[in-house]
Amino acid sequence: MNHIVTVQDAVTAFADFMEPTDAELDAIEQEMPVILADVDLLDAHIVTLDRTPTELDERRIRRARRRALAARVALVNRAAGTSLSGGAA
C-alpha cells in the first residue's frame, strides 16, 4: 500500500508569514517607473522579432531605451538623495 504524503512547502507556500512586508512593497513601488519603462523597451523589441525593424521601430526602441535609462537615473538620484545625511562639509 502506498501512502500519500503532502509536501510541507507546497501546503504552506501561501501562508501569512510569506507575504511581502510593507518595506518590500514600498521598494517595489519606488522601482515601478523603472519596471514599466523596461516593459515598454521589451515591447519595442518584441515587435521587431519577426521582421526587419523599420525606421519607426528603431525610433521607438531608442525612445524606450532613453525612457528606461532616465527612469533608472531618477531612481538612483532619489536613493542617493535619501541616503545622504547632513549637509555639505
Disulfide bonds with the S-S distance in Angstrom:
none
